[in-house]
């Protein structure tokens, strides 16, 4: 979880390469970074407080939002992995 949090913070300093940008820097893909930055600490606090159901829900949200969906976007045209596998 710590590495996911660190990675999410680092990605906020990366320029959006594809799609529209806000302030000429942040793109729609950065929303997954914000999702991670919010979900990791709240999931940690939930499990510390013994709220297993909330923790489980947040971890599933984080997995699908930050790993499956954001990971899938890396295969869009114009992205590095798209060029690597399909280019």
Secondary structure as GFF3:
##gff-version 3
##sequence-region A 1 87
A	DSSP	alpha_helix	2	11	.	.	.	ID=ss1
A	DSSP	beta_strand	21	22	.	.	.	ID=ss2
A	DSSP	beta_strand	26	27	.	.	.	ID=ss3
A	DSSP	alpha_helix	30	48	.	.	.	ID=ss4
A	DSSP	alpha_helix	52	62	.	.	.	ID=ss5
A	DSSP	pi_helix	63	69	.	.	.	ID=ss6
A	DSSP	alpha_helix	70	73	.	.	.	ID=ss7
A	DSSP	alpha_helix	80	86	.	.	.	ID=ss8
###
